Structures are given as C-alpha cells and as structure tokens.
Amino acid sequence: MLVTIDLDKCAGHARCYAVAAEYFDIDDDGYAAAARVIVPEGAENLAIEAVAACPERAIQICEASEESKSA
C-alpha cells in the first residue's frame, strides 16, 4: 500500500509516528521525513489509523492504480 504525505501540510504533530513508527519516519522536530511510505500487506490497518490520527489531513492512501504507476 502506498501512502503519501503532503509535507507542506505536515505540522510536526508526529501522530503518524506514534501510530506506526516502523513505517513513518520523522525528523528531530516531529515533521514527516518522507513524502511516500510503502506499507506492507498485512499492515494496512496501521496506515488507516495514521491517516485518521493526522490532524492536518496531510496523509493519504493512494489507490492501487496510482501505486502501480509509481512502482
């Protein structure tokens, strides 16, 4: 599953990291360190929780067709 983060919207709350630290990298100030995250099969629920946890709505799950285009 491909997850994208709008780095311009990220406000450094680090809630994505709190939910799924193994998939979301943050910098020293709590801001997302990568605009794209690959979440492996079986961990989709963590990605969904991270999307819901972001108060800035900076995180989105890409459709399968978008994921295959970027691969």
RADA-V40241 format. One record per run of one state. SS is the DSSP state (~ for helix, > for strand, _ for the rest). FROM is the first residue (numbers start at 1). TO is the last residue. Records with the same first field share a line. If there is no record, write none. Layout:
BEGIN
SS=FROM-TO / FROM-TO
END
This chain:
BEGIN
_=1-1 / 6-14 / 21-25 / 27-31 / 33-35 / 39-43 / 54-58 / 62-63 / 71-71
>=2-5 / 26-26 / 32-32 / 36-38 / 59-61
~=15-20 / 44-53 / 64-70
END
